[in-house]
Amino acid sequence: MQMRRLSLSIALLLFAVAARHRALPPPSAHPAPIDFFTAARPWDIESTHLSLDLTVDFTAQILRGSVIHTVSNHTATSKFVVDTNGLDIDAVTADGRTTTWSLGTATPPSTGTPLVIDIQPQTTTVRIDYRTRSTAGALRWMTAKQTRAGLMPAMWSSSEPDLARTWIPLQDTPSVRVTYDAIVHVPEGEMALMSAANNPTSTNAGGTYMFSMPHAIPSYLIALTVARYEFRPLGERTGVYAEPNLIDDTAYEMQFLPDMFSAAQRVIGEYPFERYDLVFPPKFGGGMENPELNFIGQDVINGNRGAIYPNGIIAHELSHSWFGDLLTCATWSDLWQNEGFATYFEKRIEEEMAASEQAEAGFYSDRQALEQYLSSRPAARLQVLHRTFVGTDRPSFTIIWYQKGEMFLKMLEDTMGRSSFDAFIARYLQLNAYHWVDDVAFSTLLRAMLFQDPDLESRLQIDNWLYNGGLPSNVTAPTSSRMWDRIRVQSDAFHGGRNASQLDRSGWTQLHLQIFLQLVNDTLPARMPELDAAFGFSNMNTPPLLWLIAVAKRLNAADRTLLDRYLARGSSSSLPVWNALSQTAAGLAYAVPLFNQVRDSYDPNSQRSIAQMLHLTSAVAGMNRRDARTAITMKMTNAISCAIAKGGSACVGASALSAGTFWNA
């Protein structure tokens, strides 16, 4: 077996090296699969470049301006169809001349209204002047009170899966990739940032910012945020943007970023874009892989100034630079090719950064979470990697695409051997750079690179993983974790009566603390003073969430200062704490007046959720329906009992989930 793996590794290496010296074939030998979530017909005519000119209006909470499409007409068609959803169209021109257009009716599961534009077969540019609406599903608007600094209003976009059409009229499908440039006009003092190669590092006195994305990307990765940001460089190609009163803590806690960037290149290959920067928009939750500029939730920054360790959320979003950004699933049926790859490679990056126990703990937690989900017996069609949508099904970012996709790749690595697996991944990236991929592209290349080894192909069970439910018998992810085992020894000692101050906590990070609190959660109420004396939770800027929930349940006079400070931030991660307060009469008596005092610090959707918990029905009735809908369009949900990063390695183990998951993109 070892000789077979060695021979295969050598052959794959020679195959990859030889490929560098000859022209590469087209990325895919088959046409892009049909995307039923778009009305566009890119096989007839395809948009290849966008030129945006947008003005940000915080008063009306809209964008107004224009987009110019450069098009490639494959079939000499006289109709150019783009997706829209709630856009007001003011004018349309083709090659500079006014043309006729109409709004059609979308056929479910596509959403919105297709914009059908009359063109000539020789038309090369189409300009659309338009305005968004305050109800645009991709755009989130914050008042100054809803930002951490409280200085100026802010906004950000979140377009995945098919919400780009709510702020740009375009072909809204991941198989269509465009380059773009943009001019964005904002109020003086604000900074505009985009998923582009040339973001500013200081505010522009005139409020006009220019951007360029030279690499073709899918529509959902076109992103915009505007706020009072400051920038800190952390390396030659990495840096962070955050609000002024968060920038110091952000730069401190993200100081691992240059090392993580280098580690990712050693594991996966040359970084495919110009820069890797992070922005922390107000009220953003989780993470989103917008190229050149990942959007990361402010709650990742805890301000505790503790030990620095590789953050799994950042490793996940960085992995998307290759898997999701460089190559992208052709349709949402194969979203596992974005999310499964990123979930797997976040652990490989952690391992490369000498955090092998953290990576192993992530694989362990993710396998437990997946097995727990499958034990609930979801419908068989919801358990497959290559998802077939039925009726009015919508894309949903489930544990299957993340953790089952990750388990598939982990099995391939362990069965093929790491060197052979990495050679396959390198070839896959090389052949499909800046292009779409699907289940056929993946399995075809994988089988071709097995050099017709029927025994190995049989043991991989490729089709079983892609098209059948459950976990195949050859799953290899670990069923134990050195990190969890070491912490469990201490939690067992604590349960046995050992004082918290006598526990062996050498080398513990925030991650270790979170796992420990999970393991001793049953004894928290009785021994909180002892734990606080040992760990200093009450003196932390942001104590672990499980501790805060326990504080909310205990609610003595000394706790209220801590809760007042934490709940006043307006963070959506505080919802489990509000929920704990809502469970008792004393908690409600404290929470209701506090919420009335701080509610304007929360985004509208969180306001609605908290009002429901506290039984403030009149407040709930007054909320705009759009506010409750917007967060559902993001790749995250607010957990009620615990907020846990999907990578498992970023916080407490996913197997402990009892209500909800905090997914990242």
Secondary structure, 3 states (H helix, E strand, C coil): CHHHHHHHHHHHHHHHHHHCCCCCCCCCCCCCCCCCCCCCCCCCEEEEEEEEEEEEECCCCEEEEEEEEEEEECCCCCEEEEEECCCEEEEEEECCEECCEEECCCCCCCCCEEEEEECCCCCCEEEEEEECCCCCCCEEEECHHHCCCCCCCEEEECCCCCCHHHCCCECCCCCCEEEEEEEEECCCCCEEEECCCCCCCCCCCCCEEEEEEEEEEEHHHCCEEEECCEEEECCCCEEEEECCCCHHHHHHHCCCHHHHHHHHHHHCCCCCCCCEEEECCCCCCCEECCCCEEEECHHHCCCCCCCCCCCHHHHHHHHCCCECCCEEECCHHHCHHHHHHHHHHHHHHHHHCCCHHHHHHHHHHHHHHHHHHHHCCCCHHHCCCCCCCCCCCCCCCCHHHHHHHHHHHHHHHHHHCHHHHHHHHHHHHHHHCCEEECHHHHHHHHHHHCCCCHHHHHHHCHHHHHHCCCCCCCCCCCCCCHHHHHHHHHHHHHHCCCCHHHCCCCCCCHHHHHHHHHHCHHHHHHHHHHHHHHHCHHHCCCCCHHHHHHHHHHCCCCHHHHHHHHHCCCCHHHHHHHHHHCCCHHHHHHHHHHHHHHHHHCCHHHHHHHHHHCCCHHHHHCCCHHHHHHHHHCCCCCCCCCCCECCCCCCCCHHHCCCCCECCC
